[in-house]
Amino acid sequence: MRAAYIEEVGSAGVIRYGEITAPRPGPTDVLVNVLATTVNPVDTFVRSGAFATPMDFPFVIGRDLVGTVAEAGPGVTGFRPGDLVWCNSLGHDGRQGAAAEQAVVAAGRLYHLPAGVDPYAAVAAFHPAATAYLALFVHGRFRVGETVLVAGAAGNVGSALVTMAVRAGARVLATAGARDGAYCAERGAEQVFDYRDPDLIRKIREAAPSGIDVLVDTAGVNDLENTVDLLARRGRVVLLAGARSRPVLPAGALYTNDRSVVGFVISHASPDELAEAAAYVNDLLAGGDLRPRTVEVFPLRAAADVHARMEEGALHGVRPVLRPDLPVTG
């Protein structure tokens, strides 16, 4: 089969495209014919070695896929050839990736795509949406009626967080660039603040005088010196970006108010947590309530170029979709 793969970790230039041996499913695996995959920031971290994880070379890159079932192992039930399915947890912890014409997926990490959902749009939503779900409900421990602040609300994870929090009965505040305010409001944010505003902290405090219950920082700013003071008693901050940040932690304001700061990456989510998130994501997809803001489609053989462009910041706000069936054009 044809695949985008690496023989060593390194820059985007180590990605190769060509033929490698097609995988075979084990007793509890499903072989999937891949329709499309994506590139996430975490894929660039794995490829570069910045996020160390076990891998056997040649290593197929990529986390997410949408495709059709080609064959199921003898111990698998619930999947039949031709079923439209998806996964968002390949390419990590020894699992080969999704950027290929075929991929093997453990049955417990594979989910049916709801009828009528466009697979090429949906594949762009799986990873950020599942990340948002776990950040809000599992690590953020959200409860109905709480006030949620989403930092970086115009991004892929941020906009999914706004959608989910509003749907779950939260009062949602958001920070974003000034030009993205209307978009965040359309997603349901009650108030949107320009993150560049020098009076940002004061304005958020005025909007939520009783404090923020859950603050999810998707932007990686991680300004704990200010944001911890914005929290309500027992408020929670969830950090999921900004790996190189070294914020100041106001410990007194944290522990004397039963507040907490937790870190989270979806890479460490258990199969049960991923399945829980997938059910919620599927419900949103089926109802038309979850959609990526901007999708750009590339042929699979362009994977190296897409990785490079993502690392350069040239794909900000864009969800790249890679399709094995597309020829190179231009």
Contacts in CASP RR format, 6 or more apart in sequence:
PFRMAT RR
TARGET T0000
AUTHOR 0000-0000-0000
METHOD contacts of the structure
MODEL  1
MRAAYIEEVGSAGVIRYGEITAPRPGPTDVLVNVLATTVNPVDTFVRSGA
FATPMDFPFVIGRDLVGTVAEAGPGVTGFRPGDLVWCNSLGHDGRQGAAA
EQAVVAAGRLYHLPAGVDPYAAVAAFHPAATAYLALFVHGRFRVGETVLV
AGAAGNVGSALVTMAVRAGARVLATAGARDGAYCAERGAEQVFDYRDPDL
IRKIREAAPSGIDVLVDTAGVNDLENTVDLLARRGRVVLLAGARSRPVLP
AGALYTNDRSVVGFVISHASPDELAEAAAYVNDLLAGGDLRPRTVEVFPL
RAAADVHARMEEGALHGVRPVLRPDLPVTG
1 19 0 8 1.000
1 20 0 8 1.000
1 21 0 8 1.000
1 22 0 8 1.000
1 100 0 8 1.000
1 101 0 8 1.000
1 102 0 8 1.000
2 17 0 8 1.000
2 18 0 8 1.000
2 19 0 8 1.000
2 100 0 8 1.000
2 101 0 8 1.000
2 300 0 8 1.000
2 301 0 8 1.000
2 324 0 8 1.000
3 17 0 8 1.000
3 18 0 8 1.000
3 19 0 8 1.000
3 20 0 8 1.000
3 58 0 8 1.000
3 60 0 8 1.000
3 99 0 8 1.000
3 100 0 8 1.000
3 101 0 8 1.000
3 300 0 8 1.000
4 15 0 8 1.000
4 16 0 8 1.000
4 17 0 8 1.000
4 60 0 8 1.000
4 61 0 8 1.000
4 62 0 8 1.000
4 99 0 8 1.000
4 100 0 8 1.000
4 300 0 8 1.000
4 301 0 8 1.000
4 303 0 8 1.000
4 304 0 8 1.000
4 322 0 8 1.000
5 15 0 8 1.000
5 16 0 8 1.000
5 17 0 8 1.000
5 18 0 8 1.000
5 20 0 8 1.000
5 58 0 8 1.000
5 59 0 8 1.000
5 60 0 8 1.000
5 61 0 8 1.000
5 99 0 8 1.000
5 100 0 8 1.000
6 14 0 8 1.000
6 15 0 8 1.000
6 16 0 8 1.000
6 47 0 8 1.000
6 57 0 8 1.000
6 58 0 8 1.000
6 59 0 8 1.000
6 61 0 8 1.000
7 14 0 8 1.000
7 16 0 8 1.000
7 57 0 8 1.000
7 58 0 8 1.000
7 59 0 8 1.000
8 14 0 8 1.000
8 57 0 8 1.000
9 47 0 8 1.000
9 48 0 8 1.000
9 49 0 8 1.000
10 47 0 8 1.000
10 48 0 8 1.000
10 49 0 8 1.000
11 48 0 8 1.000
11 308 0 8 1.000
12 44 0 8 1.000
12 47 0 8 1.000
12 304 0 8 1.000
12 305 0 8 1.000
12 307 0 8 1.000
12 308 0 8 1.000
12 311 0 8 1.000
13 304 0 8 1.000
13 307 0 8 1.000
13 308 0 8 1.000
14 47 0 8 1.000
15 47 0 8 1.000
15 61 0 8 1.000
15 303 0 8 1.000
15 304 0 8 1.000
15 307 0 8 1.000
16 58 0 8 1.000
16 304 0 8 1.000
17 300 0 8 1.000
17 301 0 8 1.000
17 303 0 8 1.000
17 304 0 8 1.000
18 301 0 8 1.000
20 58 0 8 1.000
20 60 0 8 1.000
20 100 0 8 1.000
22 101 0 8 1.000
22 102 0 8 1.000
23 31 0 8 1.000
23 96 0 8 1.000
23 102 0 8 1.000
23 103 0 8 1.000
23 104 0 8 1.000
24 31 0 8 1.000
24 104 0 8 1.000
25 31 0 8 1.000
25 71 0 8 1.000
25 72 0 8 1.000
25 73 0 8 1.000
25 104 0 8 1.000
26 73 0 8 1.000
26 104 0 8 1.000
27 73 0 8 1.000
27 74 0 8 1.000
27 75 0 8 1.000
27 76 0 8 1.000
28 73 0 8 1.000
28 75 0 8 1.000
28 76 0 8 1.000
28 106 0 8 1.000
28 107 0 8 1.000
28 108 0 8 1.000
29 72 0 8 1.000
29 73 0 8 1.000
29 76 0 8 1.000
29 104 0 8 1.000
29 105 0 8 1.000
29 106 0 8 1.000
29 107 0 8 1.000
30 69 0 8 1.000
30 71 0 8 1.000
30 72 0 8 1.000
30 73 0 8 1.000
30 76 0 8 1.000
30 79 0 8 1.000
30 85 0 8 1.000
30 104 0 8 1.000
30 105 0 8 1.000
30 106 0 8 1.000
30 107 0 8 1.000
30 110 0 8 1.000
31 69 0 8 1.000
31 70 0 8 1.000
31 71 0 8 1.000
31 72 0 8 1.000
31 102 0 8 1.000
31 103 0 8 1.000
31 104 0 8 1.000
32 65 0 8 1.000
32 67 0 8 1.000
32 68 0 8 1.000
32 69 0 8 1.000
32 70 0 8 1.000
32 85 0 8 1.000
32 87 0 8 1.000
32 102 0 8 1.000
32 103 0 8 1.000
32 104 0 8 1.000
32 105 0 8 1.000
32 110 0 8 1.000
33 67 0 8 1.000
33 68 0 8 1.000
33 69 0 8 1.000
33 70 0 8 1.000
33 101 0 8 1.000
33 102 0 8 1.000
34 65 0 8 1.000
34 66 0 8 1.000
34 67 0 8 1.000
34 98 0 8 1.000
34 100 0 8 1.000
34 101 0 8 1.000
34 102 0 8 1.000
34 103 0 8 1.000
34 324 0 8 1.000
35 65 0 8 1.000
35 66 0 8 1.000
35 67 0 8 1.000
35 68 0 8 1.000
35 119 0 8 1.000
35 120 0 8 1.000
35 123 0 8 1.000
35 323 0 8 1.000
35 324 0 8 1.000
35 325 0 8 1.000
36 65 0 8 1.000
36 66 0 8 1.000
36 67 0 8 1.000
36 119 0 8 1.000
36 120 0 8 1.000
36 123 0 8 1.000
36 321 0 8 1.000
36 322 0 8 1.000
36 323 0 8 1.000
36 324 0 8 1.000
37 62 0 8 1.000
37 63 0 8 1.000
37 64 0 8 1.000
37 65 0 8 1.000
37 66 0 8 1.000
37 98 0 8 1.000
37 99 0 8 1.000
37 123 0 8 1.000
37 300 0 8 1.000
37 321 0 8 1.000
37 322 0 8 1.000
38 62 0 8 1.000
38 63 0 8 1.000
38 64 0 8 1.000
38 123 0 8 1.000
38 124 0 8 1.000
38 126 0 8 1.000
38 127 0 8 1.000
38 319 0 8 1.000
38 320 0 8 1.000
38 321 0 8 1.000
38 322 0 8 1.000
39 62 0 8 1.000
39 303 0 8 1.000
39 306 0 8 1.000
39 307 0 8 1.000
39 310 0 8 1.000
39 320 0 8 1.000
39 322 0 8 1.000
40 62 0 8 1.000
40 63 0 8 1.000
40 64 0 8 1.000
40 127 0 8 1.000
40 128 0 8 1.000
41 310 0 8 1.000
42 51 0 8 1.000
42 63 0 8 1.000
42 92 0 8 1.000
42 265 0 8 1.000
42 266 0 8 1.000
42 267 0 8 1.000
43 61 0 8 1.000
43 62 0 8 1.000
43 63 0 8 1.000
43 91 0 8 1.000
43 307 0 8 1.000
44 50 0 8 1.000
44 307 0 8 1.000
44 310 0 8 1.000
44 311 0 8 1.000
45 51 0 8 1.000
46 53 0 8 1.000
46 55 0 8 1.000
46 61 0 8 1.000
46 62 0 8 1.000
46 91 0 8 1.000
46 92 0 8 1.000
47 61 0 8 1.000
47 307 0 8 1.000
50 243 0 8 1.000
51 267 0 8 1.000
53 91 0 8 1.000
53 92 0 8 1.000
53 93 0 8 1.000
53 94 0 8 1.000
53 267 0 8 1.000
54 93 0 8 1.000
54 94 0 8 1.000
55 91 0 8 1.000
55 94 0 8 1.000
56 94 0 8 1.000
56 96 0 8 1.000
59 91 0 8 1.000
59 96 0 8 1.000
59 97 0 8 1.000
60 91 0 8 1.000
60 96 0 8 1.000
60 97 0 8 1.000
60 98 0 8 1.000
60 99 0 8 1.000
60 100 0 8 1.000
60 103 0 8 1.000
61 91 0 8 1.000
61 97 0 8 1.000
61 99 0 8 1.000
61 303 0 8 1.000
62 90 0 8 1.000
62 91 0 8 1.000
62 97 0 8 1.000
62 98 0 8 1.000
62 99 0 8 1.000
63 88 0 8 1.000
63 89 0 8 1.000
63 90 0 8 1.000
63 91 0 8 1.000
63 92 0 8 1.000
63 97 0 8 1.000
63 98 0 8 1.000
63 127 0 8 1.000
64 86 0 8 1.000
64 87 0 8 1.000
64 88 0 8 1.000
64 90 0 8 1.000
64 98 0 8 1.000
64 123 0 8 1.000
64 126 0 8 1.000
64 127 0 8 1.000
65 86 0 8 1.000
65 87 0 8 1.000
65 90 0 8 1.000
65 98 0 8 1.000
65 103 0 8 1.000
65 105 0 8 1.000
65 123 0 8 1.000
66 84 0 8 1.000
66 85 0 8 1.000
66 86 0 8 1.000
66 113 0 8 1.000
66 119 0 8 1.000
66 120 0 8 1.000
66 122 0 8 1.000
66 123 0 8 1.000
66 126 0 8 1.000
67 84 0 8 1.000
67 85 0 8 1.000
67 86 0 8 1.000
67 119 0 8 1.000
68 81 0 8 1.000
68 82 0 8 1.000
68 83 0 8 1.000
68 84 0 8 1.000
68 85 0 8 1.000
69 79 0 8 1.000
69 80 0 8 1.000
69 81 0 8 1.000
69 82 0 8 1.000
69 83 0 8 1.000
69 85 0 8 1.000
70 81 0 8 1.000
70 82 0 8 1.000
70 102 0 8 1.000
71 81 0 8 1.000
72 78 0 8 1.000
72 79 0 8 1.000
72 80 0 8 1.000
72 81 0 8 1.000
72 107 0 8 1.000
75 107 0 8 1.000
76 107 0 8 1.000
79 85 0 8 1.000
79 107 0 8 1.000
79 110 0 8 1.000
79 112 0 8 1.000
83 112 0 8 1.000
84 112 0 8 1.000
84 113 0 8 1.000
84 119 0 8 1.000
85 105 0 8 1.000
85 110 0 8 1.000
85 111 0 8 1.000
85 112 0 8 1.000
85 113 0 8 1.000
86 110 0 8 1.000
86 111 0 8 1.000
86 112 0 8 1.000
86 113 0 8 1.000
86 119 0 8 1.000
86 122 0 8 1.000
86 123 0 8 1.000
86 126 0 8 1.000
86 278 0 8 1.000
87 98 0 8 1.000
87 103 0 8 1.000
87 105 0 8 1.000
87 109 0 8 1.000
87 110 0 8 1.000
87 111 0 8 1.000
87 126 0 8 1.000
88 126 0 8 1.000
88 127 0 8 1.000
88 130 0 8 1.000
88 266 0 8 1.000
88 274 0 8 1.000
88 278 0 8 1.000
89 95 0 8 1.000
89 109 0 8 1.000
89 266 0 8 1.000
89 269 0 8 1.000
89 271 0 8 1.000
89 274 0 8 1.000
90 96 0 8 1.000
90 97 0 8 1.000
90 98 0 8 1.000
90 103 0 8 1.000
90 105 0 8 1.000
90 109 0 8 1.000
91 97 0 8 1.000
91 98 0 8 1.000
92 267 0 8 1.000
93 267 0 8 1.000
95 106 0 8 1.000
96 103 0 8 1.000
96 104 0 8 1.000
97 103 0 8 1.000
99 300 0 8 1.000
99 303 0 8 1.000
99 322 0 8 1.000
100 300 0 8 1.000
100 324 0 8 1.000
101 324 0 8 1.000
106 271 0 8 1.000
108 271 0 8 1.000
108 275 0 8 1.000
109 271 0 8 1.000
109 274 0 8 1.000
111 275 0 8 1.000
111 278 0 8 1.000
111 279 0 8 1.000
111 282 0 8 1.000
112 282 0 8 1.000
113 119 0 8 1.000
113 122 0 8 1.000
113 282 0 8 1.000
113 285 0 8 1.000
114 282 0 8 1.000
114 285 0 8 1.000
114 286 0 8 1.000
115 286 0 8 1.000
116 286 0 8 1.000
117 285 0 8 1.000
117 286 0 8 1.000
120 295 0 8 1.000
120 297 0 8 1.000
120 321 0 8 1.000
120 323 0 8 1.000
121 291 0 8 1.000
121 292 0 8 1.000
121 295 0 8 1.000
122 285 0 8 1.000
123 321 0 8 1.000
124 156 0 8 1.000
124 292 0 8 1.000
124 295 0 8 1.000
124 319 0 8 1.000
124 320 0 8 1.000
124 321 0 8 1.000
125 156 0 8 1.000
125 160 0 8 1.000
125 281 0 8 1.000
125 285 0 8 1.000
125 290 0 8 1.000
125 291 0 8 1.000
125 292 0 8 1.000
125 319 0 8 1.000
126 281 0 8 1.000
127 266 0 8 1.000
128 155 0 8 1.000
128 156 0 8 1.000
128 157 0 8 1.000
128 158 0 8 1.000
128 160 0 8 1.000
128 292 0 8 1.000
128 319 0 8 1.000
129 160 0 8 1.000
129 164 0 8 1.000
129 277 0 8 1.000
129 281 0 8 1.000
129 284 0 8 1.000
129 290 0 8 1.000
130 266 0 8 1.000
130 269 0 8 1.000
130 274 0 8 1.000
130 277 0 8 1.000
130 278 0 8 1.000
130 281 0 8 1.000
131 157 0 8 1.000
131 160 0 8 1.000
131 240 0 8 1.000
131 266 0 8 1.000
132 157 0 8 1.000
132 158 0 8 1.000
132 160 0 8 1.000
132 161 0 8 1.000
132 163 0 8 1.000
132 164 0 8 1.000
133 160 0 8 1.000
133 164 0 8 1.000
133 276 0 8 1.000
133 277 0 8 1.000
133 280 0 8 1.000
133 281 0 8 1.000
134 264 0 8 1.000
134 266 0 8 1.000
134 269 0 8 1.000
134 273 0 8 1.000
134 277 0 8 1.000
135 157 0 8 1.000
135 161 0 8 1.000
135 216 0 8 1.000
135 218 0 8 1.000
135 238 0 8 1.000
135 240 0 8 1.000
135 264 0 8 1.000
136 142 0 8 1.000
136 148 0 8 1.000
136 161 0 8 1.000
136 164 0 8 1.000
136 165 0 8 1.000
136 168 0 8 1.000
136 214 0 8 1.000
136 216 0 8 1.000
136 238 0 8 1.000
137 164 0 8 1.000
137 168 0 8 1.000
138 273 0 8 1.000
138 276 0 8 1.000
139 236 0 8 1.000
139 238 0 8 1.000
139 262 0 8 1.000
139 263 0 8 1.000
139 264 0 8 1.000
140 214 0 8 1.000
140 216 0 8 1.000
140 236 0 8 1.000
140 238 0 8 1.000
140 262 0 8 1.000
141 214 0 8 1.000
141 236 0 8 1.000
142 148 0 8 1.000
142 165 0 8 1.000
142 168 0 8 1.000
142 170 0 8 1.000
142 213 0 8 1.000
142 214 0 8 1.000
143 213 0 8 1.000
144 168 0 8 1.000
144 169 0 8 1.000
144 170 0 8 1.000
145 169 0 8 1.000
145 170 0 8 1.000
145 171 0 8 1.000
146 170 0 8 1.000
146 171 0 8 1.000
146 213 0 8 1.000
146 214 0 8 1.000
147 170 0 8 1.000
147 171 0 8 1.000
147 172 0 8 1.000
147 173 0 8 1.000
147 208 0 8 1.000
147 210 0 8 1.000
147 211 0 8 1.000
147 212 0 8 1.000
147 213 0 8 1.000
147 214 0 8 1.000
147 232 0 8 1.000
148 161 0 8 1.000
148 165 0 8 1.000
148 170 0 8 1.000
148 171 0 8 1.000
148 172 0 8 1.000
148 173 0 8 1.000
148 212 0 8 1.000
148 213 0 8 1.000
148 214 0 8 1.000
148 215 0 8 1.000
148 216 0 8 1.000
149 172 0 8 1.000
149 173 0 8 1.000
149 174 0 8 1.000
149 175 0 8 1.000
149 204 0 8 1.000
149 208 0 8 1.000
149 212 0 8 1.000
149 214 0 8 1.000
149 215 0 8 1.000
149 216 0 8 1.000
149 230 0 8 1.000
150 158 0 8 1.000
150 161 0 8 1.000
150 162 0 8 1.000
150 165 0 8 1.000
150 172 0 8 1.000
150 173 0 8 1.000
150 174 0 8 1.000
150 175 0 8 1.000
150 189 0 8 1.000
150 216 0 8 1.000
150 218 0 8 1.000
151 174 0 8 1.000
151 175 0 8 1.000
151 195 0 8 1.000
151 215 0 8 1.000
151 216 0 8 1.000
151 217 0 8 1.000
151 218 0 8 1.000
151 219 0 8 1.000
151 220 0 8 1.000
151 221 0 8 1.000
151 227 0 8 1.000
152 158 0 8 1.000
152 174 0 8 1.000
152 175 0 8 1.000
152 176 0 8 1.000
152 195 0 8 1.000
152 217 0 8 1.000
152 218 0 8 1.000
152 219 0 8 1.000
153 159 0 8 1.000
153 161 0 8 1.000
153 162 0 8 1.000
153 174 0 8 1.000
153 175 0 8 1.000
153 176 0 8 1.000
153 180 0 8 1.000
153 184 0 8 1.000
153 187 0 8 1.000
153 189 0 8 1.000
153 192 0 8 1.000
153 218 0 8 1.000
154 176 0 8 1.000
154 177 0 8 1.000
154 180 0 8 1.000
154 181 0 8 1.000
154 183 0 8 1.000
154 184 0 8 1.000
154 293 0 8 1.000
154 317 0 8 1.000
155 176 0 8 1.000
155 218 0 8 1.000
155 293 0 8 1.000
155 317 0 8 1.000
156 292 0 8 1.000
156 293 0 8 1.000
156 317 0 8 1.000
156 319 0 8 1.000
157 218 0 8 1.000
157 240 0 8 1.000
158 216 0 8 1.000
158 218 0 8 1.000
159 183 0 8 1.000
159 184 0 8 1.000
159 187 0 8 1.000
159 293 0 8 1.000
160 290 0 8 1.000
161 216 0 8 1.000
161 218 0 8 1.000
162 172 0 8 1.000
162 174 0 8 1.000
162 184 0 8 1.000
162 187 0 8 1.000
162 188 0 8 1.000
162 189 0 8 1.000
163 187 0 8 1.000
163 188 0 8 1.000
163 284 0 8 1.000
163 289 0 8 1.000
163 290 0 8 1.000
164 280 0 8 1.000
164 284 0 8 1.000
165 172 0 8 1.000
165 214 0 8 1.000
166 172 0 8 1.000
166 187 0 8 1.000
166 188 0 8 1.000
166 189 0 8 1.000
167 284 0 8 1.000
167 289 0 8 1.000
170 214 0 8 1.000
171 190 0 8 1.000
172 188 0 8 1.000
172 189 0 8 1.000
172 190 0 8 1.000
173 189 0 8 1.000
173 190 0 8 1.000
173 191 0 8 1.000
173 192 0 8 1.000
173 193 0 8 1.000
173 204 0 8 1.000
173 207 0 8 1.000
173 208 0 8 1.000
173 212 0 8 1.000
174 181 0 8 1.000
174 184 0 8 1.000
174 189 0 8 1.000
174 191 0 8 1.000
174 192 0 8 1.000
174 193 0 8 1.000
175 192 0 8 1.000
175 193 0 8 1.000
175 194 0 8 1.000
175 195 0 8 1.000
175 200 0 8 1.000
175 204 0 8 1.000
175 219 0 8 1.000
176 183 0 8 1.000
176 184 0 8 1.000
176 192 0 8 1.000
176 193 0 8 1.000
176 194 0 8 1.000
176 195 0 8 1.000
177 194 0 8 1.000
177 195 0 8 1.000
177 196 0 8 1.000
178 194 0 8 1.000
178 196 0 8 1.000
180 192 0 8 1.000
181 189 0 8 1.000
181 192 0 8 1.000
181 194 0 8 1.000
183 293 0 8 1.000
184 192 0 8 1.000
185 192 0 8 1.000
191 207 0 8 1.000
193 200 0 8 1.000
193 203 0 8 1.000
193 204 0 8 1.000
193 207 0 8 1.000
194 200 0 8 1.000
195 219 0 8 1.000
195 221 0 8 1.000
197 203 0 8 1.000
201 226 0 8 1.000
201 229 0 8 1.000
201 230 0 8 1.000
204 212 0 8 1.000
204 230 0 8 1.000
205 211 0 8 1.000
205 230 0 8 1.000
208 230 0 8 1.000
210 232 0 8 1.000
211 230 0 8 1.000
211 231 0 8 1.000
211 232 0 8 1.000
211 235 0 8 1.000
212 227 0 8 1.000
212 230 0 8 1.000
212 231 0 8 1.000
212 232 0 8 1.000
212 235 0 8 1.000
213 231 0 8 1.000
213 232 0 8 1.000
213 234 0 8 1.000
213 235 0 8 1.000
213 236 0 8 1.000
214 235 0 8 1.000
214 236 0 8 1.000
214 238 0 8 1.000
215 227 0 8 1.000
215 230 0 8 1.000
215 231 0 8 1.000
215 235 0 8 1.000
215 236 0 8 1.000
215 237 0 8 1.000
215 238 0 8 1.000
216 237 0 8 1.000
216 238 0 8 1.000
216 240 0 8 1.000
217 227 0 8 1.000
217 237 0 8 1.000
217 238 0 8 1.000
217 239 0 8 1.000
217 240 0 8 1.000
217 241 0 8 1.000
218 240 0 8 1.000
218 241 0 8 1.000
219 241 0 8 1.000
220 239 0 8 1.000
220 240 0 8 1.000
220 241 0 8 1.000
220 242 0 8 1.000
220 245 0 8 1.000
221 242 0 8 1.000
221 245 0 8 1.000
222 239 0 8 1.000
222 241 0 8 1.000
222 242 0 8 1.000
222 245 0 8 1.000
222 247 0 8 1.000
223 247 0 8 1.000
224 237 0 8 1.000
224 247 0 8 1.000
224 248 0 8 1.000
224 249 0 8 1.000
224 250 0 8 1.000
224 261 0 8 1.000
225 247 0 8 1.000
225 248 0 8 1.000
225 249 0 8 1.000
225 250 0 8 1.000
227 237 0 8 1.000
228 237 0 8 1.000
228 249 0 8 1.000
228 250 0 8 1.000
228 253 0 8 1.000
228 254 0 8 1.000
228 259 0 8 1.000
228 261 0 8 1.000
229 250 0 8 1.000
229 253 0 8 1.000
231 237 0 8 1.000
231 257 0 8 1.000
231 259 0 8 1.000
233 257 0 8 1.000
233 258 0 8 1.000
233 259 0 8 1.000
234 257 0 8 1.000
234 258 0 8 1.000
234 259 0 8 1.000
234 260 0 8 1.000
235 257 0 8 1.000
235 258 0 8 1.000
235 259 0 8 1.000
235 260 0 8 1.000
236 259 0 8 1.000
236 260 0 8 1.000
236 261 0 8 1.000
236 262 0 8 1.000
237 259 0 8 1.000
237 260 0 8 1.000
237 261 0 8 1.000
237 262 0 8 1.000
238 262 0 8 1.000
238 263 0 8 1.000
238 264 0 8 1.000
239 261 0 8 1.000
239 262 0 8 1.000
239 263 0 8 1.000
239 264 0 8 1.000
240 263 0 8 1.000
240 264 0 8 1.000
240 265 0 8 1.000
249 261 0 8 1.000
253 259 0 8 1.000
254 260 0 8 1.000
254 261 0 8 1.000
266 274 0 8 1.000
269 277 0 8 1.000
281 290 0 8 1.000
284 290 0 8 1.000
292 319 0 8 1.000
293 317 0 8 1.000
293 319 0 8 1.000
294 317 0 8 1.000
294 318 0 8 1.000
294 319 0 8 1.000
295 318 0 8 1.000
295 319 0 8 1.000
295 320 0 8 1.000
295 321 0 8 1.000
296 315 0 8 1.000
296 318 0 8 1.000
296 319 0 8 1.000
296 320 0 8 1.000
296 321 0 8 1.000
297 320 0 8 1.000
297 321 0 8 1.000
297 322 0 8 1.000
297 323 0 8 1.000
297 326 0 8 1.000
298 305 0 8 1.000
298 306 0 8 1.000
298 320 0 8 1.000
298 321 0 8 1.000
298 322 0 8 1.000
298 323 0 8 1.000
298 326 0 8 1.000
299 322 0 8 1.000
299 323 0 8 1.000
299 324 0 8 1.000
299 326 0 8 1.000
299 327 0 8 1.000
299 328 0 8 1.000
299 329 0 8 1.000
300 322 0 8 1.000
300 323 0 8 1.000
300 324 0 8 1.000
300 326 0 8 1.000
301 328 0 8 1.000
302 322 0 8 1.000
302 328 0 8 1.000
303 322 0 8 1.000
306 315 0 8 1.000
306 320 0 8 1.000
306 322 0 8 1.000
309 315 0 8 1.000
310 320 0 8 1.000
END
